[in-house]
Amino acid sequence: MKIEDFINKYVILEFKDGTILEGILIEIKENEDEWGYCVTFTIREKDDTYRLVYASEIATISEGILVDM
């Protein structure tokens, strides 16, 4: 499964430090500038807040089951 297949789906992200973030993957951006290349994910959490996450922080990503969002 490609990472693009997770867009607009409810996902569970496990960070390298073991913490978990759940929400809907809204957007994937690839950024390149003078400091290098990075990929960021925009996640909408249950309380309708948006969180920007760097792909390098993530250990695993899986599709979850959306319950009452």
PDB file of N, CA, C, O and CB in Angstrom:
ATOM      1  N   MET A   1       0.843  -1.178   0.000  1.00  0.00           N
ATOM      2  CA  MET A   1       0.000   0.000   0.000  1.00  0.00           C
ATOM      3  C   MET A   1       0.888   1.241   0.000  1.00  0.00           C
ATOM      4  O   MET A   1       1.835   1.330   0.782  1.00  0.00           O
ATOM      5  CB  MET A   1      -0.959  -0.002   1.219  1.00  0.00           C
ATOM      6  N   LYS A   2       0.589   2.186  -0.864  1.00  0.00           N
ATOM      7  CA  LYS A   2       1.335   3.435  -0.933  1.00  0.00           C
ATOM      8  C   LYS A   2       0.809   4.412   0.109  1.00  0.00           C
ATOM      9  O   LYS A   2      -0.346   4.318   0.526  1.00  0.00           O
ATOM     10  CB  LYS A   2       1.246   4.049  -2.343  1.00  0.00           C
ATOM     11  N   ILE A   3       1.643   5.337   0.524  1.00  0.00           N
ATOM     12  CA  ILE A   3       1.229   6.328   1.519  1.00  0.00           C
ATOM     13  C   ILE A   3       0.080   7.180   0.984  1.00  0.00           C
ATOM     14  O   ILE A   3      -0.765   7.623   1.762  1.00  0.00           O
ATOM     15  CB  ILE A   3       2.418   7.225   1.916  1.00  0.00           C
ATOM     16  N   GLU A   4       0.032   7.416  -0.313  1.00  0.00           N
ATOM     17  CA  GLU A   4      -1.038   8.202  -0.914  1.00  0.00           C
ATOM     18  C   GLU A   4      -2.400   7.531  -0.752  1.00  0.00           C
ATOM     19  O   GLU A   4      -3.432   8.202  -0.792  1.00  0.00           O
ATOM     20  CB  GLU A   4      -0.747   8.434  -2.385  1.00  0.00           C
ATOM     21  N   ASP A   5      -2.406   6.213  -0.572  1.00  0.00           N
ATOM     22  CA  ASP A   5      -3.650   5.475  -0.382  1.00  0.00           C
ATOM     23  C   ASP A   5      -4.328   5.797   0.950  1.00  0.00           C
ATOM     24  O   ASP A   5      -5.507   5.490   1.132  1.00  0.00           O
ATOM     25  CB  ASP A   5      -3.382   3.992  -0.470  1.00  0.00           C
ATOM     26  N   PHE A   6      -3.599   6.409   1.878  1.00  0.00           N
ATOM     27  CA  PHE A   6      -4.139   6.756   3.188  1.00  0.00           C
ATOM     28  C   PHE A   6      -4.826   8.125   3.218  1.00  0.00           C
ATOM     29  O   PHE A   6      -5.465   8.464   4.214  1.00  0.00           O
ATOM     30  CB  PHE A   6      -3.036   6.728   4.208  1.00  0.00           C
ATOM     31  N   ILE A   7      -4.708   8.909   2.158  1.00  0.00           N
ATOM     32  CA  ILE A   7      -5.311  10.247   2.145  1.00  0.00           C
ATOM     33  C   ILE A   7      -6.821  10.130   2.296  1.00  0.00           C
ATOM     34  O   ILE A   7      -7.465   9.286   1.672  1.00  0.00           O
ATOM     35  CB  ILE A   7      -4.953  11.007   0.836  1.00  0.00           C
ATOM     36  N   ASN A   8      -7.372  11.003   3.146  1.00  0.00           N
ATOM     37  CA  ASN A   8      -8.799  11.057   3.477  1.00  0.00           C
ATOM     38  C   ASN A   8      -9.297   9.814   4.217  1.00  0.00           C
ATOM     39  O   ASN A   8     -10.492   9.522   4.212  1.00  0.00           O
ATOM     40  CB  ASN A   8      -9.604  11.240   2.214  1.00  0.00           C
ATOM     41  N   LYS A   9      -8.386   9.090   4.848  1.00  0.00           N
ATOM     42  CA  LYS A   9      -8.759   7.931   5.658  1.00  0.00           C
ATOM     43  C   LYS A   9      -8.331   8.174   7.104  1.00  0.00           C
ATOM     44  O   LYS A   9      -7.432   8.968   7.380  1.00  0.00           O
ATOM     45  CB  LYS A   9      -8.112   6.625   5.101  1.00  0.00           C
ATOM     46  N   TYR A  10      -8.983   7.486   7.994  1.00  0.00           N
ATOM     47  CA  TYR A  10      -8.633   7.543   9.411  1.00  0.00           C
ATOM     48  C   TYR A  10      -7.383   6.697   9.618  1.00  0.00           C
ATOM     49  O   TYR A  10      -7.369   5.516   9.271  1.00  0.00           O
ATOM     50  CB  TYR A  10      -9.815   7.043  10.318  1.00  0.00           C
ATOM     51  N   VAL A  11      -6.341   7.289  10.179  1.00  0.00           N
ATOM     52  CA  VAL A  11      -5.062   6.595  10.334  1.00  0.00           C
ATOM     53  C   VAL A  11      -4.613   6.604  11.798  1.00  0.00           C
ATOM     54  O   VAL A  11      -5.026   7.440  12.601  1.00  0.00           O
ATOM     55  CB  VAL A  11      -3.986   7.247   9.442  1.00  0.00           C
ATOM     56  N   ILE A  12      -3.772   5.660  12.094  1.00  0.00           N
ATOM     57  CA  ILE A  12      -3.115   5.582  13.396  1.00  0.00           C
ATOM     58  C   ILE A  12      -1.618   5.683  13.125  1.00  0.00           C
ATOM     59  O   ILE A  12      -1.035   4.836  12.450  1.00  0.00           O
ATOM     60  CB  ILE A  12      -3.486   4.245  14.176  1.00  0.00           C
ATOM     61  N   LEU A  13      -1.006   6.742  13.668  1.00  0.00           N
ATOM     62  CA  LEU A  13       0.429   6.942  13.510  1.00  0.00           C
ATOM     63  C   LEU A  13       1.107   6.576  14.826  1.00  0.00           C
ATOM     64  O   LEU A  13       0.694   7.031  15.893  1.00  0.00           O
ATOM     65  CB  LEU A  13       0.758   8.416  13.094  1.00  0.00           C
ATOM     66  N   GLU A  14       2.141   5.758  14.745  1.00  0.00           N
ATOM     67  CA  GLU A  14       2.958   5.493  15.921  1.00  0.00           C
ATOM     68  C   GLU A  14       4.300   6.168  15.692  1.00  0.00           C
ATOM     69  O   GLU A  14       4.996   5.894  14.715  1.00  0.00           O
ATOM     70  CB  GLU A  14       3.124   3.950  16.184  1.00  0.00           C
ATOM     71  N   PHE A  15       4.646   7.054  16.617  1.00  0.00           N
ATOM     72  CA  PHE A  15       5.902   7.779  16.507  1.00  0.00           C
ATOM     73  C   PHE A  15       7.059   6.924  17.008  1.00  0.00           C
ATOM     74  O   PHE A  15       6.852   5.932  17.706  1.00  0.00           O
ATOM     75  CB  PHE A  15       5.833   9.094  17.288  1.00  0.00           C
ATOM     76  N   LYS A  16       8.260   7.310  16.653  1.00  0.00           N
ATOM     77  CA  LYS A  16       9.452   6.573  17.056  1.00  0.00           C
ATOM     78  C   LYS A  16       9.611   6.534  18.578  1.00  0.00           C
ATOM     79  O   LYS A  16      10.239   5.619  19.112  1.00  0.00           O
ATOM     80  CB  LYS A  16      10.689   7.196  16.420  1.00  0.00           C
ATOM     81  N   ASP A  17       9.044   7.525  19.280  1.00  0.00           N
ATOM     82  CA  ASP A  17       9.130   7.526  20.746  1.00  0.00           C
ATOM     83  C   ASP A  17       8.010   6.712  21.402  1.00  0.00           C
ATOM     84  O   ASP A  17       7.923   6.651  22.628  1.00  0.00           O
ATOM     85  CB  ASP A  17       9.089   8.956  21.264  1.00  0.00           C
ATOM     86  N   GLY A  18       7.149   6.086  20.582  1.00  0.00           N
ATOM     87  CA  GLY A  18       6.102   5.216  21.097  1.00  0.00           C
ATOM     88  C   GLY A  18       4.744   5.867  21.278  1.00  0.00           C
ATOM     89  O   GLY A  18       3.771   5.168  21.564  1.00  0.00           O
ATOM     90  N   THR A  19       4.641   7.183  21.123  1.00  0.00           N
ATOM     91  CA  THR A  19       3.347   7.844  21.254  1.00  0.00           C
ATOM     92  C   THR A  19       2.491   7.585  20.013  1.00  0.00           C
ATOM     93  O   THR A  19       2.998   7.279  18.934  1.00  0.00           O
ATOM     94  CB  THR A  19       3.533   9.360  21.476  1.00  0.00           C
ATOM     95  N   ILE A  20       1.185   7.719  20.202  1.00  0.00           N
ATOM     96  CA  ILE A  20       0.222   7.426  19.143  1.00  0.00           C
ATOM     97  C   ILE A  20      -0.563   8.693  18.802  1.00  0.00           C
ATOM     98  O   ILE A  20      -0.910   9.478  19.685  1.00  0.00           O
ATOM     99  CB  ILE A  20      -0.741   6.281  19.572  1.00  0.00           C
ATOM    100  N   LEU A  21      -0.834   8.878  17.528  1.00  0.00           N
ATOM    101  CA  LEU A  21      -1.696   9.958  17.048  1.00  0.00           C
ATOM    102  C   LEU A  21      -2.711   9.330  16.106  1.00  0.00           C
ATOM    103  O   LEU A  21      -2.348   8.583  15.196  1.00  0.00           O
ATOM    104  CB  LEU A  21      -0.867  11.101  16.331  1.00  0.00           C
ATOM    105  N   GLU A  22      -3.993   9.638  16.330  1.00  0.00           N
ATOM    106  CA  GLU A  22      -5.055   9.139  15.463  1.00  0.00           C
ATOM    107  C   GLU A  22      -5.795  10.312  14.839  1.00  0.00           C
ATOM    108  O   GLU A  22      -6.002  11.338  15.487  1.00  0.00           O
ATOM    109  CB  GLU A  22      -6.031   8.234  16.250  1.00  0.00           C
ATOM    110  N   GLY A  23      -6.189  10.163  13.598  1.00  0.00           N
ATOM    111  CA  GLY A  23      -6.948  11.197  12.920  1.00  0.00           C
ATOM    112  C   GLY A  23      -7.046  10.911  11.433  1.00  0.00           C
ATOM    113  O   GLY A  23      -6.631   9.854  10.960  1.00  0.00           O
ATOM    114  N   ILE A  24      -7.594  11.857  10.714  1.00  0.00           N
ATOM    115  CA  ILE A  24      -7.757  11.724   9.266  1.00  0.00           C
ATOM    116  C   ILE A  24      -6.573  12.384   8.574  1.00  0.00           C
ATOM    117  O   ILE A  24      -6.239  13.537   8.848  1.00  0.00           O
ATOM    118  CB  ILE A  24      -9.101  12.355   8.788  1.00  0.00           C
ATOM    119  N   LEU A  25      -5.947  11.637   7.676  1.00  0.00           N
ATOM    120  CA  LEU A  25      -4.826  12.174   6.904  1.00  0.00           C
ATOM    121  C   LEU A  25      -5.395  13.065   5.814  1.00  0.00           C
ATOM    122  O   LEU A  25      -6.016  12.581   4.867  1.00  0.00           O
ATOM    123  CB  LEU A  25      -3.941  11.028   6.294  1.00  0.00           C
ATOM    124  N   ILE A  26      -5.185  14.353   5.947  1.00  0.00           N
ATOM    125  CA  ILE A  26      -5.756  15.343   5.035  1.00  0.00           C
ATOM    126  C   ILE A  26      -4.850  15.597   3.831  1.00  0.00           C
ATOM    127  O   ILE A  26      -5.320  15.712   2.699  1.00  0.00           O
ATOM    128  CB  ILE A  26      -6.010  16.650   5.775  1.00  0.00           C
ATOM    129  N   GLU A  27      -3.547  15.682   4.093  1.00  0.00           N
ATOM    130  CA  GLU A  27      -2.648  16.118   3.017  1.00  0.00           C
ATOM    131  C   GLU A  27      -1.246  15.578   3.242  1.00  0.00           C
ATOM    132  O   GLU A  27      -0.798  15.424   4.378  1.00  0.00           O
ATOM    133  CB  GLU A  27      -2.613  17.655   2.925  1.00  0.00           C
ATOM    134  N   ILE A  28      -0.564  15.293   2.143  1.00  0.00           N
ATOM    135  CA  ILE A  28       0.847  14.923   2.158  1.00  0.00           C
ATOM    136  C   ILE A  28       1.581  15.948   1.310  1.00  0.00           C
ATOM    137  O   ILE A  28       1.222  16.181   0.156  1.00  0.00           O
ATOM    138  CB  ILE A  28       1.078  13.456   1.623  1.00  0.00           C
ATOM    139  N   LYS A  29       2.613  16.561   1.885  1.00  0.00           N
ATOM    140  CA  LYS A  29       3.405  17.547   1.128  1.00  0.00           C
ATOM    141  C   LYS A  29       4.859  17.123   1.099  1.00  0.00           C
ATOM    142  O   LYS A  29       5.419  16.669   2.097  1.00  0.00           O
ATOM    143  CB  LYS A  29       3.272  18.964   1.745  1.00  0.00           C
ATOM    144  N   GLU A  30       5.453  17.284  -0.067  1.00  0.00           N
ATOM    145  CA  GLU A  30       6.887  17.073  -0.227  1.00  0.00           C
ATOM    146  C   GLU A  30       7.520  18.455  -0.363  1.00  0.00           C
ATOM    147  O   GLU A  30       7.134  19.246  -1.224  1.00  0.00           O
ATOM    148  CB  GLU A  30       7.214  16.151  -1.476  1.00  0.00           C
ATOM    149  N   ASN A  31       8.478  18.727   0.483  1.00  0.00           N
ATOM    150  CA  ASN A  31       9.109  20.043   0.502  1.00  0.00           C
ATOM    151  C   ASN A  31      10.607  19.906   0.273  1.00  0.00           C
ATOM    152  O   ASN A  31      11.263  19.034   0.843  1.00  0.00           O
ATOM    153  CB  ASN A  31       8.832  20.764   1.836  1.00  0.00           C
ATOM    154  N   GLU A  32      11.127  20.776  -0.564  1.00  0.00           N
ATOM    155  CA  GLU A  32      12.567  20.808  -0.790  1.00  0.00           C
ATOM    156  C   GLU A  32      13.011  22.262  -0.777  1.00  0.00           C
ATOM    157  O   GLU A  32      12.457  23.109  -1.477  1.00  0.00           O
ATOM    158  CB  GLU A  32      12.954  20.110  -2.136  1.00  0.00           C
ATOM    159  N   ASP A  33      14.017  22.527   0.031  1.00  0.00           N
ATOM    160  CA  ASP A  33      14.563  23.878   0.089  1.00  0.00           C
ATOM    161  C   ASP A  33      16.075  23.786   0.269  1.00  0.00           C
ATOM    162  O   ASP A  33      16.664  22.722   0.078  1.00  0.00           O
ATOM    163  CB  ASP A  33      13.911  24.701   1.246  1.00  0.00           C
ATOM    164  N   GLU A  34      16.698  24.896   0.634  1.00  0.00           N
ATOM    165  CA  GLU A  34      18.155  24.914   0.761  1.00  0.00           C
ATOM    166  C   GLU A  34      18.659  24.037   1.903  1.00  0.00           C
ATOM    167  O   GLU A  34      19.846  23.713   1.947  1.00  0.00           O
ATOM    168  CB  GLU A  34      18.632  26.331   0.965  1.00  0.00           C
ATOM    169  N   TRP A  35      17.776  23.645   2.834  1.00  0.00           N
ATOM    170  CA  TRP A  35      18.184  22.806   3.968  1.00  0.00           C
ATOM    171  C   TRP A  35      17.983  21.330   3.692  1.00  0.00           C
ATOM    172  O   TRP A  35      18.481  20.490   4.440  1.00  0.00           O
ATOM    173  CB  TRP A  35      17.415  23.195   5.211  1.00  0.00           C
ATOM    174  N   GLY A  36      17.261  20.999   2.629  1.00  0.00           N
ATOM    175  CA  GLY A  36      17.071  19.592   2.288  1.00  0.00           C
ATOM    176  C   GLY A  36      15.642  19.274   1.900  1.00  0.00           C
ATOM    177  O   GLY A  36      14.854  20.156   1.561  1.00  0.00           O
ATOM    178  N   TYR A  37      15.331  17.994   1.959  1.00  0.00           N
ATOM    179  CA  TYR A  37      14.048  17.466   1.510  1.00  0.00           C
ATOM    180  C   TYR A  37      13.309  16.881   2.709  1.00  0.00           C
ATOM    181  O   TYR A  37      13.913  16.207   3.543  1.00  0.00           O
ATOM    182  CB  TYR A  37      14.241  16.392   0.397  1.00  0.00           C
ATOM    183  N   CYS A  38      12.004  17.137   2.797  1.00  0.00           N
ATOM    184  CA  CYS A  38      11.209  16.519   3.852  1.00  0.00           C
ATOM    185  C   CYS A  38       9.782  16.295   3.364  1.00  0.00           C
ATOM    186  O   CYS A  38       9.314  16.931   2.419  1.00  0.00           O
ATOM    187  CB  CYS A  38      11.215  17.393   5.126  1.00  0.00           C
ATOM    188  N   VAL A  39       9.107  15.368   4.041  1.00  0.00           N
ATOM    189  CA  VAL A  39       7.713  15.055   3.754  1.00  0.00           C
ATOM    190  C   VAL A  39       6.922  15.326   5.020  1.00  0.00           C
ATOM    191  O   VAL A  39       7.314  14.905   6.109  1.00  0.00           O
ATOM    192  CB  VAL A  39       7.533  13.569   3.269  1.00  0.00           C
ATOM    193  N   THR A  40       5.797  16.037   4.874  1.00  0.00           N
ATOM    194  CA  THR A  40       4.948  16.327   6.025  1.00  0.00           C
ATOM    195  C   THR A  40       3.537  15.821   5.771  1.00  0.00           C
ATOM    196  O   THR A  40       3.066  15.771   4.635  1.00  0.00           O
ATOM    197  CB  THR A  40       4.931  17.837   6.329  1.00  0.00           C
ATOM    198  N   PHE A  41       2.882  15.449   6.853  1.00  0.00           N
ATOM    199  CA  PHE A  41       1.492  15.005   6.817  1.00  0.00           C
ATOM    200  C   PHE A  41       0.660  15.980   7.623  1.00  0.00           C
ATOM    201  O   PHE A  41       1.087  16.426   8.688  1.00  0.00           O
ATOM    202  CB  PHE A  41       1.340  13.555   7.366  1.00  0.00           C
ATOM    203  N   THR A  42      -0.517  16.316   7.133  1.00  0.00           N
ATOM    204  CA  THR A  42      -1.477  17.104   7.894  1.00  0.00           C
ATOM    205  C   THR A  42      -2.554  16.136   8.369  1.00  0.00           C
ATOM    206  O   THR A  42      -3.203  15.459   7.572  1.00  0.00           O
ATOM    207  CB  THR A  42      -2.088  18.287   7.032  1.00  0.00           C
ATOM    208  N   ILE A  43      -2.726  16.089   9.696  1.00  0.00           N
ATOM    209  CA  ILE A  43      -3.672  15.179  10.329  1.00  0.00           C
ATOM    210  C   ILE A  43      -4.756  15.996  11.019  1.00  0.00           C
ATOM    211  O   ILE A  43      -4.454  16.932  11.759  1.00  0.00           O
ATOM    212  CB  ILE A  43      -2.956  14.239  11.340  1.00  0.00           C
ATOM    213  N   ARG A  44      -6.030  15.641  10.779  1.00  0.00           N
ATOM    214  CA  ARG A  44      -7.131  16.281  11.502  1.00  0.00           C
ATOM    215  C   ARG A  44      -7.516  15.361  12.648  1.00  0.00           C
ATOM    216  O   ARG A  44      -7.938  14.224  12.437  1.00  0.00           O
ATOM    217  CB  ARG A  44      -8.363  16.569  10.560  1.00  0.00           C
ATOM    218  N   GLU A  45      -7.364  15.871  13.863  1.00  0.00           N
ATOM    219  CA  GLU A  45      -7.678  15.090  15.052  1.00  0.00           C
ATOM    220  C   GLU A  45      -9.168  15.185  15.373  1.00  0.00           C
ATOM    221  O   GLU A  45      -9.895  15.956  14.746  1.00  0.00           O
ATOM    222  CB  GLU A  45      -6.838  15.570  16.250  1.00  0.00           C
ATOM    223  N   LYS A  46      -9.620  14.398  16.353  1.00  0.00           N
ATOM    224  CA  LYS A  46     -11.043  14.326  16.698  1.00  0.00           C
ATOM    225  C   LYS A  46     -11.626  15.664  17.134  1.00  0.00           C
ATOM    226  O   LYS A  46     -12.803  15.928  16.889  1.00  0.00           O
ATOM    227  CB  LYS A  46     -11.248  13.317  17.794  1.00  0.00           C
ATOM    228  N   ASP A  47     -10.835  16.506  17.767  1.00  0.00           N
ATOM    229  CA  ASP A  47     -11.347  17.801  18.221  1.00  0.00           C
ATOM    230  C   ASP A  47     -11.237  18.879  17.148  1.00  0.00           C
ATOM    231  O   ASP A  47     -11.266  20.072  17.449  1.00  0.00           O
ATOM    232  CB  ASP A  47     -10.602  18.245  19.463  1.00  0.00           C
ATOM    233  N   ASP A  48     -11.112  18.449  15.896  1.00  0.00           N
ATOM    234  CA  ASP A  48     -11.018  19.336  14.730  1.00  0.00           C
ATOM    235  C   ASP A  48      -9.801  20.250  14.750  1.00  0.00           C
ATOM    236  O   ASP A  48      -9.816  21.321  14.142  1.00  0.00           O
ATOM    237  CB  ASP A  48     -12.255  20.173  14.635  1.00  0.00           C
ATOM    238  N   THR A  49      -8.758  19.838  15.440  1.00  0.00           N
ATOM    239  CA  THR A  49      -7.499  20.551  15.333  1.00  0.00           C
ATOM    240  C   THR A  49      -6.650  19.855  14.275  1.00  0.00           C
ATOM    241  O   THR A  49      -6.791  18.657  14.032  1.00  0.00           O
ATOM    242  CB  THR A  49      -6.759  20.608  16.709  1.00  0.00           C
ATOM    243  N   TYR A  50      -5.781  20.620  13.662  1.00  0.00           N
ATOM    244  CA  TYR A  50      -4.912  20.094  12.617  1.00  0.00           C
ATOM    245  C   TYR A  50      -3.490  20.052  13.144  1.00  0.00           C
ATOM    246  O   TYR A  50      -3.039  20.965  13.836  1.00  0.00           O
ATOM    247  CB  TYR A  50      -5.001  20.951  11.325  1.00  0.00           C
ATOM    248  N   ARG A  51      -2.798  18.985  12.808  1.00  0.00           N
ATOM    249  CA  ARG A  51      -1.437  18.806  13.294  1.00  0.00           C
ATOM    250  C   ARG A  51      -0.531  18.473  12.118  1.00  0.00           C
ATOM    251  O   ARG A  51      -0.853  17.621  11.290  1.00  0.00           O
ATOM    252  CB  ARG A  51      -1.371  17.695  14.375  1.00  0.00           C
ATOM    253  N   LEU A  52       0.596  19.152  12.059  1.00  0.00           N
ATOM    254  CA  LEU A  52       1.604  18.911  11.032  1.00  0.00           C
ATOM    255  C   LEU A  52       2.631  17.931  11.596  1.00  0.00           C
ATOM    256  O   LEU A  52       3.201  18.164  12.662  1.00  0.00           O
ATOM    257  CB  LEU A  52       2.287  20.250  10.574  1.00  0.00           C
ATOM    258  N   VAL A  53       2.860  16.842  10.877  1.00  0.00           N
ATOM    259  CA  VAL A  53       3.760  15.786  11.345  1.00  0.00           C
ATOM    260  C   VAL A  53       4.805  15.530  10.264  1.00  0.00           C
ATOM    261  O   VAL A  53       4.469  15.406   9.086  1.00  0.00           O
ATOM    262  CB  VAL A  53       2.972  14.473  11.688  1.00  0.00           C
ATOM    263  N   TYR A  54       6.063  15.450  10.665  1.00  0.00           N
ATOM    264  CA  TYR A  54       7.132  15.105   9.731  1.00  0.00           C
ATOM    265  C   TYR A  54       7.214  13.591   9.586  1.00  0.00           C
ATOM    266  O   TYR A  54       7.156  12.867  10.580  1.00  0.00           O
ATOM    267  CB  TYR A  54       8.491  15.681  10.205  1.00  0.00           C
ATOM    268  N   ALA A  55       7.346  13.114   8.364  1.00  0.00           N
ATOM    269  CA  ALA A  55       7.416  11.675   8.099  1.00  0.00           C
ATOM    270  C   ALA A  55       8.581  11.036   8.844  1.00  0.00           C
ATOM    271  O   ALA A  55       8.490   9.874   9.239  1.00  0.00           O
ATOM    272  CB  ALA A  55       7.549  11.413   6.596  1.00  0.00           C
ATOM    273  N   SER A  56       9.649  11.754   9.038  1.00  0.00           N
ATOM    274  CA  SER A  56      10.825  11.206   9.719  1.00  0.00           C
ATOM    275  C   SER A  56      10.553  10.895  11.194  1.00  0.00           C
ATOM    276  O   SER A  56      11.327  10.172  11.821  1.00  0.00           O
ATOM    277  CB  SER A  56      11.989  12.182   9.608  1.00  0.00           C
ATOM    278  N   GLU A  57       9.461  11.433  11.757  1.00  0.00           N
ATOM    279  CA  GLU A  57       9.103  11.177  13.158  1.00  0.00           C
ATOM    280  C   GLU A  57       8.318   9.873  13.328  1.00  0.00           C
ATOM    281  O   GLU A  57       8.181   9.381  14.448  1.00  0.00           O
ATOM    282  CB  GLU A  57       8.285  12.342  13.706  1.00  0.00           C
ATOM    283  N   ILE A  58       7.807   9.314  12.238  1.00  0.00           N
ATOM    284  CA  ILE A  58       6.854   8.219  12.297  1.00  0.00           C
ATOM    285  C   ILE A  58       7.547   6.863  12.161  1.00  0.00           C
ATOM    286  O   ILE A  58       8.392   6.661  11.289  1.00  0.00           O
ATOM    287  CB  ILE A  58       5.803   8.382  11.208  1.00  0.00           C
ATOM    288  N   ALA A  59       7.165   5.937  13.053  1.00  0.00           N
ATOM    289  CA  ALA A  59       7.662   4.567  12.970  1.00  0.00           C
ATOM    290  C   ALA A  59       6.734   3.720  12.102  1.00  0.00           C
ATOM    291  O   ALA A  59       7.199   2.987  11.229  1.00  0.00           O
ATOM    292  CB  ALA A  59       7.793   3.950  14.379  1.00  0.00           C
ATOM    293  N   THR A  60       5.398   3.819  12.342  1.00  0.00           N
ATOM    294  CA  THR A  60       4.430   3.057  11.553  1.00  0.00           C
ATOM    295  C   THR A  60       3.180   3.886  11.297  1.00  0.00           C
ATOM    296  O   THR A  60       2.844   4.791  12.061  1.00  0.00           O
ATOM    297  CB  THR A  60       4.061   1.746  12.265  1.00  0.00           C
ATOM    298  N   ILE A  61       2.509   3.559  10.217  1.00  0.00           N
ATOM    299  CA  ILE A  61       1.220   4.163   9.896  1.00  0.00           C
ATOM    300  C   ILE A  61       0.289   3.039   9.464  1.00  0.00           C
ATOM    301  O   ILE A  61       0.663   2.182   8.663  1.00  0.00           O
ATOM    302  CB  ILE A  61       1.353   5.264   8.775  1.00  0.00           C
ATOM    303  N   SER A  62      -0.931   3.051  10.005  1.00  0.00           N
ATOM    304  CA  SER A  62      -1.901   2.023   9.632  1.00  0.00           C
ATOM    305  C   SER A  62      -3.280   2.650   9.550  1.00  0.00           C
ATOM    306  O   SER A  62      -3.538   3.699  10.141  1.00  0.00           O
ATOM    307  CB  SER A  62      -1.893   0.846  10.645  1.00  0.00           C
ATOM    308  N   GLU A  63      -4.158   1.995   8.811  1.00  0.00           N
ATOM    309  CA  GLU A  63      -5.525   2.492   8.681  1.00  0.00           C
ATOM    310  C   GLU A  63      -6.311   2.036   9.902  1.00  0.00           C
ATOM    311  O   GLU A  63      -6.255   0.873  10.301  1.00  0.00           O
ATOM    312  CB  GLU A  63      -6.196   1.989   7.356  1.00  0.00           C
ATOM    313  N   GLY A  64      -7.040   2.973  10.481  1.00  0.00           N
ATOM    314  CA  GLY A  64      -7.860   2.661  11.646  1.00  0.00           C
ATOM    315  C   GLY A  64      -9.329   2.651  11.272  1.00  0.00           C
ATOM    316  O   GLY A  64      -9.701   2.835  10.113  1.00  0.00           O
ATOM    317  N   ILE A  65     -10.146   2.433  12.276  1.00  0.00           N
ATOM    318  CA  ILE A  65     -11.594   2.443  12.092  1.00  0.00           C
ATOM    319  C   ILE A  65     -12.127   3.719  12.705  1.00  0.00           C
ATOM    320  O   ILE A  65     -11.918   3.979  13.890  1.00  0.00           O
ATOM    321  CB  ILE A  65     -12.267   1.183  12.730  1.00  0.00           C
ATOM    322  N   LEU A  66     -12.809   4.509  11.914  1.00  0.00           N
ATOM    323  CA  LEU A  66     -13.356   5.784  12.361  1.00  0.00           C
ATOM    324  C   LEU A  66     -14.615   5.521  13.179  1.00  0.00           C
ATOM    325  O   LEU A  66     -15.587   4.951  12.683  1.00  0.00           O
ATOM    326  CB  LEU A  66     -13.662   6.716  11.153  1.00  0.00           C
ATOM    327  N   VAL A  67     -14.581   5.945  14.436  1.00  0.00           N
ATOM    328  CA  VAL A  67     -15.737   5.796  15.319  1.00  0.00           C
ATOM    329  C   VAL A  67     -16.091   7.168  15.864  1.00  0.00           C
ATOM    330  O   VAL A  67     -15.352   7.739  16.666  1.00  0.00           O
ATOM    331  CB  VAL A  67     -15.448   4.785  16.482  1.00  0.00           C
ATOM    332  N   ASP A  68     -17.247   7.703  15.415  1.00  0.00           N
ATOM    333  CA  ASP A  68     -17.774   8.962  15.941  1.00  0.00           C
ATOM    334  C   ASP A  68     -16.769  10.103  15.944  1.00  0.00           C
ATOM    335  O   ASP A  68     -16.322  10.535  17.007  1.00  0.00           O
ATOM    336  CB  ASP A  68     -18.269   8.750  17.326  1.00  0.00           C
ATOM    337  N   MET A  69     -16.417  10.585  14.785  1.00  0.00           N
ATOM    338  CA  MET A  69     -15.498  11.716  14.709  1.00  0.00           C
ATOM    339  C   MET A  69     -16.282  12.917  14.436  1.00  0.00           C
ATOM    340  O   MET A  69     -15.723  14.008  14.326  1.00  0.00           O
ATOM    341  CB  MET A  69     -14.425  11.527  13.653  1.00  0.00           C
TER     342      MET A  69
END
